[in-house]
C-alpha cells in the first residue's frame, strides 16, 4: 500500500511561512499548527500547512514551489 501524503520538515514549513524554525515549533506546541512527531523530528502534512496558511494568508512562497517529502510504504 502506498501513502501519497506529502510531509514537510520544520525547516521547509518555516521557509514556506517566512518565519523561523523556532516559531514553527511554538505553533506546533501551542496546537495551532498540526504536526506529527516521527522519531525526534516533527513533520507537517502539506494539507495542514496549506490550510493553516490559507486561514492566515501568510504563505511567503507559492505552495506548489515547496519541496515536500513523500512518505511511501509498500
N, C-alpha and C positions, 0 to 999 in steps of 0.2 A: 504494500500500500504506500502511496506517495502523498506526502503532505506538502502542498504548494504554498503554505502560508509564508509570507515574507516577514523577516525579522530584521531589526536594526539594532546595532550596538548603541551604547550610551553616547559614544563619540559621534556616530552618524546622526543620531537624534539631535544632539546639541548643534551640529552643523546645519541641519535642516531647519531648526528653530531659530538659529542665530543667537544661541545662549551658551553658557558654559556647561561643561560636563557636570560640575557640581550642582548647578541649578536643575539639570535634568534629574539628578539623584534626589534632590529635595522634592521635586514634583512627584517623583515615584514614591518617596517615603510618606508624603502627605496624602497619597492616594489620588492625586489629581491627574496623573498620567499612568495608565495601566501598564504594568510590566511583569515579566516572569523571570524568576531567578533560575539560571542554568549554571550549576556549579557555583563558582564565585562571581559570575557575571550576570548583569541584568540585560535582558533583551526586550525590545518594544516591538509589538506587532505593527506592521506598516499601516494596517487599517486603523489601529488605535491612534497612531501618530496623526494620520490624516484627519480623523475625527477631532482629535484634540486641537490641531491647528485650525481646522475649519471653525470650531467654536470660538477661537480666539483671533483668527485672521492674522497670524504672525509667522507663517511659513516663509522663511527668508529666501529659499530657492524653490523652483518648481518641483513638486513632489515626484514627477516622473524622472527627474535627474538624480535622485538619491540612489546611490548604490546600496542594494539590500542583499542580505544573506538569505538564501532559501534553504530551509530545513527539509531534507528529503530522507524518508525512511522507506526501506524496501521490505 
